[in-house]
Amino acid sequence: MDLLSRREHAVAELRRKLVNKGFDGTFVDEALAQLVDDGLLSDARYAESYVRFRMDKGFGPVRIREELRQRGVASELVGEYVNFQDRCWSETARNAWQKRFGGEFPEDMTARAKQLQFLQYRGFTSDQTKHIFKDFN
């Protein structure tokens, strides 16, 4: 309960933490099942809050999707909360780019490649980043 009071957790993430602390796996599974039944633990709530948090930090859907997968959230649930077609991802990409590069367009192709690589590392697709450089000659 102490871990849940701090922030939302995915079921698999919380299980891993408790087993690593030395709790019996069977006991942990029973306790987690009870928490899910009581509505105190939810992968859906976790996915929603995680996507919002990472998006606010300037990360894109590709990276967020992979991070959720690594934390044990089901693919169907990830797909529900990480919509690649959502227009807000392009705006998030633009905000991350402006914060990192000050909104200055690159002077040459090498600088442009560096900026695109940064956005790709952050988890944005080329479709989500192309509008940023549409005025670049």
N, C-alpha and C positions, 0 to 999 in steps of 0.2 A: 504494500500500500504506500510505503514511503516513496518508492520509485514513481508510482502513478500520480502522486500528489504534485510532483515537480513538473511533469509534462506528459503528453500522450505517448504511448508506446505501441509498437506492433506486437502482436502475440509472440511471433518468433523471436523478436528482439528481446522482449522481456524474459522469455524462456531461457535464451542464451545467457543473459545477465545472471539470472538466478542459479542456473546450473553451474556457471563459472564461480559463483560465490560458495558452492559446495552443497547446495540443496539437492535432495534426491529428485531425479527426473520424473518419477511417477507422481510424487507429491506435488511437484511443480505443475505437471500437466493437469492434475485434478483441480488445483487452486486456480489456474488460468481458465479452465473451463467454467468454473463457478463465477469468476470475474466477468467472463464474456456473457454468461447467462444473466447476471445481474446488471449488465449494461455498463459496467465500470471500465471495461477494456473493449476497444473496437478498432479493428484494422481500418474500417471506413473513416472513422473520425481521425485516426492517425494519418492516413493518406491525405485527407483534406487539409489538415493543419500543416503537414510537412510540405505539400505542394505550395501552399500559400507562403510559408516561411522561406523556402528556397527561392521562390519566384521573387519575393521582396528583396532577397539578397543578390538578385541579378543572374540567376541560373536558368537555363533553358530546359525544355521538355525532355530532350534526349538524356541529359545528365540526371535529371530528377527521376525519370523512369528507371534508370539503372540503379540509382541509389535506393529507391523503394524496393526494387527486386532483390538487392543485396540484403535488405533488412527483412526479407521474408514476406512481403506483401504480395498477395495473389495477382497474377497478370490481369485478370478480369477487372479487379478493383483498381489497379494502376491505370488501365485504359479508361476507366470511368472518370478519373480525376485529372489525367494528363491528356488533354485533347490537343493534338498537334495542329489542328486547323483553327484553333481559337486565335482571333486577331490580337489578343493581349500579349501573345508571345513576341510579336514583332515590336510592340511598344517596349516590352521588357528588354529585348535585344538592343534597341536604340538607347534606352536609359543606361544599360551596362556599358555600351560603347562610349556614350558621352561622359560617363563617370570616369572611365579608364583613360580615354584619349582626349578629353576636353572638348569634344564635338568638332575637332579639327580634321578635315578630310586629308587623307594621305597625299603627299606630293609625288610619290612614284609608286610603281607596282610592288616594290619590296616592302614599303611601309603598309600598303594596302593588304598584302599577304599576311603581314604580321597582325594587323587588326582583325582580319578574317579568321586567322588561326586562334586568336584570343576568344572570339565569339564561338568558334567551333568547340574549343576546350570547355567553354561555359555551358555547352549543350544546346546550342541553337542550330537549326538546319539552314541550308543555303537559301531556301525560300523565305525564311524568317529574317535573314540578314540582307537580302538583296536590295530592299528598299532603302537601306541606309546609304548605299553607295551608288544609287541610281543617277545622281548628279555628278559623279566622278568621271572625269574625261581621261 
